[in-house]
Amino acid sequence: MASKTNTEIGARSRELRKQRSLTLEGVAELTGLSKGHLSRFERGEKTLSVASLLRLSEVLNVTVGALCDGPSSKQAQSILICRKNERQSGQQLHSAAGMNFAMLNRGDKDTNHQAMVIHLPANSALLEPAHHAGQELIFLLSGALQIDVNGETAWLESGDYAEFDGTLPHNLKSGDMACDALLVILTS
């Protein structure tokens, strides 16, 4: 009889495969595993080696941890929620400019992004240009925000969106009013 853990991991694998519109045959081909073995794995009747789990997680575009230790409820598997009391707040980002932030995604999860709400007081700017790996996405929630990226300047008003290569030197400056923005940094 299959253990509950094997059954849960197999069911999670099947759910992820179906969410990605992948067939059992397609996953078998991409992982180099037999269709029969994968089918029995999804039913909780077989286990996979660590190497096979790594290949499967790559094909399903999740970490091995997310595949094996994913949440048990269907809603929690599809939706990551960070409650406001779980947010990490601080002023470590350019605190001399008066900018503060509240992280939206929890720091204890492996993700390919950082999401935060930033607040800049009126007439403030970063003290020196920033740069980092990945893409930066900004959605302005309120106020006006000037973005300087590699010598190119643009103004955003409430409801405007911008994205740019984070490796380029960039700076943010608020207008005559304080501004708030949703900022996402995609790292891969």
N, C-alpha and C positions, 0 to 999 in steps of 0.2 A: 504494500500500500504506500502511495506517495505521501511524503510529509507535507504539512500545511505550507511550509516555506517554499518547497519546490512548486507546489500548486500556485501560490501567490506570485512567484517570480515568472512562471510560465504564463499565467493569465495576464500579468502586466506586459510581458513581451508581446503576446497576441494583441492586446489592446493598442499598444504603441504601433505595431505593424499595421493594424487596420486604420488607425488614425492617419497614417502616412500613405494610405492606399497602396500598400505593398502586398503582393501575394506571397504565399508560403514558398512557392517555386522561386520567385524573385529574390527573397531573402536567402534561401538556400544557395542560390547561384552566387550572390554577393558575398556570402560568408564562407563558402566552400564546404558547407555542411550538407548532409543529406536531408531531403525533404521529410523523410520518415522520422529521422532523429529530431528535427525541429518540431514536427507535429507532436511527438511524444513529450518533448520538453515543454511545449505550450500547454499540454494537458497535465503537467506535473509528474509524468511517469519517468522522465529521464533528467539527468543533470548535464550541464555543459562544463567543459574545462575552463580555466581562467582565460586561456588564449581564445577559446570560442566565445566566451562572454564578451571579451574585448572587441572581437570582430562584430558580434551582434550589436553591441552598444554603438559602435561606429556607424553601422548601417541604419540603426534606428535614430541616430543623432542624439543620443543621451549618454550620460556617464554611466559606468558600471554601477556606481552607487545608486544613481537614480533608478536604474533598472532593477537592482536587487533590493534596495531599501526604500523604494517609492512608497508614498502614502497608500493606505489601504482603501480609502473611499474614492469612488470614481470622480467626484467633484474635486477633491484635493489633488488627485493625480493630474488633472487638467488645468487647475488654477492655483497659482502661487499667490497667497495673500500675505501682505505685511501690514498688520494693524498699526494704527498711529502710535500706540504705546510701545511698539517694537522698533520704531525708527531710531536710527542713530543720528543725533543732531550735534552740531558743533560749529565752530568758526575756524577750523583748521585750514580751510581754503581761503588764502589771501585775507586773513583776518584784519590786517591793517587797513584794507580798503573798506571794511565794514560789511563785507559780504558774509552771509551765513547760509547754511544749507540744512536740509533734512533729507537723509537718505530714504528712498522709497522701497528699494529692495534690501532684504536683510543681508548683512555681511557674512552670515554663517553659511550661505548657499553658494555653490560654485556656479557662476553664471558668466556669460560672455558680455555682460554689460553692467554699468553702474547707472542707476536712475536716482535723481534727486530733484528737489525743488530748491531753487536758489533765490535769495533775496538780496538786492543791492539797494542801499539807501540812495536818496536823491543825489545827483551829481557826484557819483563815486565811480572809481575804475580800479581795475587790478593794477597793482604797483608795477608789475613787469609782465611782458607777454608770457602766456602759458603755452605748453606743448606737451603732448602725450601720445601714446600709441592709440590707434583706432580712429573711428569716426565720431564726431560730436554732433548731436542733434539738439536743437533748442526750439521750444514752443513757448512763446511769450504769453503769460497769463494776464499780466497787468502792467501798465506803464509803457515806457519806451526804452529800448536797449540798442546801443550802438555796438556793432560787432566789427572788429578789425581783424582780418585774416590775411597774413602775408602781404600787408600794404593795401589791401582792398577793404573799403569801408561800406557798411550797409546799416541802415536803421530798421529796426523791427518795432511794430506797434502791436498792441494787444491782439492776439489771435494769429499773428504771423509766425511762420516756421522757417528755420534755416538749418542747413547741415553743411559740414565741412570736414576736411581732413585734419584730425587733431595733431598730426605731426608738424603741421605748419604753425609758426608763431601766431598766436591770436590773443586778443584782449577784449574785454567786455567793459562797457561804460554805460551807466544809467543816465537818463535825461533829468529834467527838472523835478520829476517825481520819482519816488522809489519804484522799483519794478520787481516782479516775481516771474520766474520762468521755470518750466520743466526742462531739465537738462539730462540727456542720456548720452553716455559714452559707450560705444560699441567697440569691444576689444578684439573680436574675431568673427 
